[in-house]
Amino acid sequence: MKGRFKPKNPSKYKGDPTQIVYRSSWELSFMVKLDSSKDVKRWSSEEVIIPYTSPVDNRFHRYFPDFWIEKTDGSQVIIEIKPYAQTLPPKSNGKQSRAFLKEVKTYVVNDAKWKAAERYCAARGWTFEKLTEKDMKGIFL
């Protein structure tokens, strides 16, 4: 599920509110909550750029986390929304199939992104959080 999100409160969006794209129903639901929450002063989607080194090719890349949020209390947080299964190292069944190797590659790249995001946020006094479908039920701000 992909599409464009049209906020009801475009002044809360940091960036161009006509160019907000969601890539999953979880992201869309989260955007609705951000847009309507009294606890959110400003927010953006895929507007922050975090450099990281990929362990797959040992080269620099750019990571665009799903959300940046500034709350009314002044705190700031970066949010990444991922399926729970992608937040855990893949389990091998003893075979090194292409599917398993792809899962390993995805996990190690994501892990490198998340570690870079944690460093980036710590240097700014922000917080980094990964949210999964398990977190999405009832956790909204």
One Martini backbone bead per residue (centre of mass of N, CA, C, O) as a GRO file, in nm:
protein
  141
    1MET     BB    1   0.091   0.040   0.028
    2LYS     BB    2   0.057   0.345  -0.154
    3GLY     BB    3   0.097   0.712  -0.108
    4ARG     BB    4  -0.065   1.013  -0.032
    5PHE     BB    5  -0.050   1.261   0.219
    6LYS     BB    6  -0.311   1.471   0.366
    7PRO     BB    7  -0.302   1.711   0.579
    8LYS     BB    8  -0.491   1.893   0.822
    9ASN     BB    9  -0.193   2.005   0.943
   10PRO     BB   10   0.043   2.152   0.755
   11SER     BB   11   0.203   2.330   0.973
   12LYS     BB   12   0.336   2.065   1.116
   13TYR     BB   13   0.501   2.030   0.862
   14LYS     BB   14   0.838   1.950   0.776
   15GLY     BB   15   0.793   2.069   0.470
   16ASP     BB   16   0.621   1.934   0.202
   17PRO     BB   17   0.276   1.867   0.228
   18THR     BB   18   0.251   1.758  -0.090
   19GLN     BB   19   0.504   1.517  -0.041
   20ILE     BB   20   0.364   1.285   0.119
   21VAL     BB   21   0.479   0.948   0.175
   22TYR     BB   22   0.349   0.624   0.181
   23ARG     BB   23   0.447   0.252   0.227
   24SER     BB   24   0.216   0.194   0.445
   25SER     BB   25  -0.033   0.142   0.669
   26TRP     BB   26   0.137   0.217   0.914
   27GLU     BB   27   0.230   0.493   0.816
   28LEU     BB   28  -0.047   0.614   0.775
   29SER     BB   29  -0.145   0.586   1.067
   30PHE     BB   30   0.084   0.756   1.188
   31MET     BB   31   0.023   1.020   1.036
   32VAL     BB   32  -0.254   1.068   1.154
   33LYS     BB   33  -0.153   1.094   1.446
   34LEU     BB   34   0.049   1.325   1.408
   35ASP     BB   35  -0.154   1.535   1.287
   36SER     BB   36  -0.359   1.512   1.558
   37SER     BB   37  -0.160   1.555   1.778
   38LYS     BB   38  -0.099   1.751   2.067
   39ASP     BB   39   0.213   1.639   2.114
   40VAL     BB   40   0.267   1.761   1.823
   41LYS     BB   41   0.443   2.011   1.663
   42ARG     BB   42   0.637   1.840   1.463
   43TRP     BB   43   0.686   1.685   1.130
   44SER     BB   44   0.838   1.408   0.935
   45SER     BB   45   0.912   1.238   0.612
   46GLU     BB   46   1.203   1.155   0.487
   47GLU     BB   47   1.407   1.423   0.570
   48VAL     BB   48   1.623   1.272   0.709
   49ILE     BB   49   1.988   1.241   0.698
   50ILE     BB   50   2.185   0.937   0.736
   51PRO     BB   51   2.493   0.833   0.761
   52TYR     BB   52   2.639   0.521   0.631
   53THR     BB   53   2.790   0.198   0.658
   54SER     BB   54   2.806  -0.075   0.465
   55PRO     BB   55   2.879  -0.417   0.518
   56VAL     BB   56   2.857  -0.514   0.218
   57ASP     BB   57   3.044  -0.257   0.066
   58ASN     BB   58   3.191  -0.033   0.244
   59ARG     BB   59   2.991   0.211   0.199
   60PHE     BB   60   2.844   0.502   0.160
   61HIS     BB   61   2.523   0.610   0.282
   62ARG     BB   62   2.168   0.690   0.286
   63TYR     BB   63   1.940   0.755   0.552
   64PHE     BB   64   1.568   0.753   0.563
   65PRO     BB   65   1.377   0.793   0.796
   66ASP     BB   66   1.046   0.793   0.847
   67PHE     BB   67   1.066   0.980   1.126
   68TRP     BB   68   1.017   1.310   1.256
   69ILE     BB   69   0.986   1.443   1.599
   70GLU     BB   70   0.824   1.717   1.764
   71LYS     BB   71   0.743   1.789   2.070
   72THR     BB   72   0.594   2.001   2.300
   73ASP     BB   73   0.845   1.938   2.510
   74GLY     BB   74   1.105   1.929   2.283
   75SER     BB   75   1.130   1.660   2.196
   76GLN     BB   76   1.314   1.419   1.992
   77VAL     BB   77   1.233   1.182   1.719
   78ILE     BB   78   1.315   0.877   1.565
   79ILE     BB   79   1.133   0.675   1.324
   80GLU     BB   80   1.101   0.321   1.265
   81ILE     BB   81   0.916   0.113   1.039
   82LYS     BB   82   0.884  -0.245   1.102
   83PRO     BB   83   0.888  -0.555   1.075
   84TYR     BB   84   0.960  -0.767   1.318
   85ALA     BB   85   1.131  -0.975   1.152
   86GLN     BB   86   1.344  -0.734   1.065
   87THR     BB   87   1.463  -0.700   1.381
   88LEU     BB   88   1.583  -0.987   1.338
   89PRO     BB   89   1.784  -1.228   1.314
   90PRO     BB   90   1.827  -1.469   1.113
   91LYS     BB   91   1.729  -1.807   1.081
   92SER     BB   92   1.881  -2.103   1.046
   93ASN     BB   93   1.833  -2.433   0.877
   94GLY     BB   94   2.138  -2.498   0.745
   95LYS     BB   95   2.076  -2.330   0.496
   96GLN     BB   96   2.207  -2.130   0.208
   97SER     BB   97   1.994  -1.964   0.082
   98ARG     BB   98   1.894  -1.697  -0.093
   99ALA     BB   99   1.684  -1.602   0.109
  100PHE     BB  100   1.867  -1.601   0.357
  101LEU     BB  101   2.088  -1.410   0.243
  102LYS     BB  102   1.892  -1.173   0.206
  103GLU     BB  103   1.813  -1.145   0.503
  104VAL     BB  104   2.097  -1.086   0.605
  105LYS     BB  105   2.150  -0.836   0.440
  106THR     BB  106   1.912  -0.670   0.543
  107TYR     BB  107   1.987  -0.677   0.842
  108VAL     BB  108   2.278  -0.552   0.834
  109VAL     BB  109   2.188  -0.287   0.708
  110ASN     BB  110   1.977  -0.204   0.917
  111ASP     BB  111   2.170  -0.210   1.159
  112ALA     BB  112   2.355   0.015   1.053
  113LYS     BB  113   2.138   0.231   1.044
  114TRP     BB  114   2.052   0.219   1.346
  115LYS     BB  115   2.328   0.288   1.465
  116ALA     BB  116   2.351   0.562   1.325
  117ALA     BB  117   2.090   0.679   1.450
  118GLU     BB  118   2.178   0.661   1.743
  119ARG     BB  119   2.421   0.853   1.714
  120TYR     BB  120   2.274   1.094   1.593
  121CYS     BB  121   2.077   1.134   1.830
  122ALA     BB  122   2.277   1.152   2.067
  123ALA     BB  123   2.424   1.415   1.953
  124ARG     BB  124   2.116   1.574   1.991
  125GLY     BB  125   1.917   1.454   2.217
  126TRP     BB  126   1.775   1.219   2.098
  127THR     BB  127   1.555   0.964   1.972
  128PHE     BB  128   1.545   0.610   1.893
  129GLU     BB  129   1.286   0.420   1.710
  130LYS     BB  130   1.135   0.104   1.681
  131LEU     BB  131   0.853  -0.002   1.492
  132THR     BB  132   0.594  -0.237   1.508
  133GLU     BB  133   0.309  -0.412   1.490
  134LYS     BB  134   0.320  -0.451   1.804
  135ASP     BB  135   0.330  -0.129   1.862
  136MET     BB  136   0.082   0.000   1.699
  137LYS     BB  137  -0.101  -0.087   1.933
  138GLY     BB  138  -0.163   0.196   2.129
  139ILE     BB  139   0.116   0.391   2.113
  140PHE     BB  140   0.023   0.648   2.045
  141LEU     BB  141   0.099   0.958   2.160
   0.00000   0.00000   0.00000
